[in-house]
């Protein structure tokens, strides 16, 4: 069995594939709708079915890699991904396309298992630092993927996007055959012990930090375009730049975390990342409730929220994977599925609550609620972690 440890760039590429697969084809949706002669609602299923399949796969793939090993599962997923991409490229009817597009959701396994590989190779602060580096590098993908997809569709047509997906999948498969060694000792009984992980309250606290932080980001992405256009009259190009601001904040926070975690306890960075956004968003709410009429506080406060996520999410992820290191794959899959599901639910909640009367203070109040719950989860994690450390120290002679 190949045991060479993968380069960090390999793990970044595996994580990037899931982001590119979700976002890069979005600018081509209108052309695809015309090509298949279907409604917008039918074409939109290429997103909803993908996300549903991704959520289910995240629950399954982590446990599967605990049982079989990281390398065979990742290589198998890349084979399936390349095949699904080719089928999307060749599809002549919407049914085959949607089936193949749903199959592309196996890309989500790259990000989930890359996190598990990091935890296999590193402990504690080192794992948190490496995950922060991956997160800061990955923050670029959501900004660049739609731009690349738009350029490909304009220059070569929508099928060129799926040619790119197939090439990326095949190329990454060849690279992983060379670079991705096995980092985990599989065992037939491991996948049966996931219940033990789910009974760990510390694990659920870390999952809450991640899921609610990501959920606040989804709420911003869902509600901010309507507020920016209806209340402040921003043009689409201006809205696109403004939406990217929170991603820039995340990159900054994740980069800082990667540097600081070697000197500062990860839990302190998590708490700092949960507290800072509450003050920023709270100040913006006060501004708008007192008649403020400029757009800057809305986006400045969410930039700070992005910085907070950058400081806290990778460290919380490392904490969740460290609760039961032998089940790191399962932990990564469960936490990813919950974050995706809660993000979708909070996006729906945002549209339902704001309705046709979106206001900046209304959106920010929803975000503040999610951020406050994330802080509560962080405080619980800090208390439980301290309690477990105290018990451990008492047992040490």
Secondary structure, DSSP 8 states (H G I E B T S, - for coil): -------HHHHHHHHHHHHHHHHTTGGGHHHHHHHHT--HHHHHHHHHHHHHHHHHHHHHHHHHHHHH-HHHHHHHHHHHHHHHHHHHHH--SHHHHHHHHHHGGGGHHHHHHHHHHHHHH--HHHHHHHHHHHHHHHTTHHHHHHHHHHHHHHHH-THHHHHHHHHHHHHHHHHHHHH----S---TTGGGGHHHHHT-HHHHHHHHHHHHHHHHHHHHHHHHHHHHHHTT---HHHHHHHHHHHHHHHHHHHHHHHHHTTTS-HHHHHHHHHHHHHHHHHHHHHHHHTT---SHHHHHHHHHHHHHHHHHHHHHHHHHHHHTGGGHHHHHHHHHHHHHHHHHHHHHHHHHHHTT---HHHHHHHHHHHHHHHHHHHHHHHHHHHHHHHHHHHH--
